[in-house]
């Protein structure tokens, strides 16, 4: 387990290192090819291994069935007008910025329009959320009910308060109690029904869930988890009880970073912002891995069309 200071001062990927690896279109294409076809070209229609490269249109044509495909088809880069170097640089900036990076800053760094920067940013956020949502938490899980927005977005709990968007914050800890992974998910309300739907999607069965005793969390019992609640308001209040410190600290850090980096987060897109911070936190020990895994998941992600980008996220 690395200490917080080790995480804070770890060597990231320098811009020079990044540029020497992904600074040209050819380098990005080569990397994309390796991720897309790790065992060499394979026709998406007939699985034939031989191809002609149509240089004028950058297309790969199957020597057997003659169907054509591009490197970017079927990936997050599908139908983009931006060069891959711009995408890769965006991935670098997003992955290495601990507190996130606004679309305005991306626009300036990348030399593209703010709309293009916004679309690119949201696509990457969705990739990050989807990547983590595929991996349920397991073992020892601590959960808490949190709200975003309203009058006191970082402050006092406002269960059910108007203008606030509820989300569940979960932290997987190891046997020593140290934090491993987090999952912050928007939910409709803190009801037993919704907590169970969330638990079925995001926790591996027979986990041990610990909460501060909000009634809905008892719902975990019925879906094959053990649940314990710890009362934080009475007898532990004045002791040196620090069980909830880790999760509270992470929640506070994420909220503060979101408030300072982004102005006016649209509530229906809150899940993808939360997903972005969770993705980085979950890979916090190795910044180079963070960069590579965001490239990897971008290539493996299905294309995200405009209508999906505009739509509110599914909560689960
Ligand atoms: Zn073919």
Boltz pocket constraint, residues with backbone or C-beta under 6 A from the ligand:
constraints:
  - pocket:
      binder: B
      contacts: [[A, 43], [A, 44], [A, 45], [A, 46], [A, 47], [A, 48], [A, 62], [A, 63], [A, 64], [A, 65], [A, 66], [A, 67]]
      max_distance: 6.0
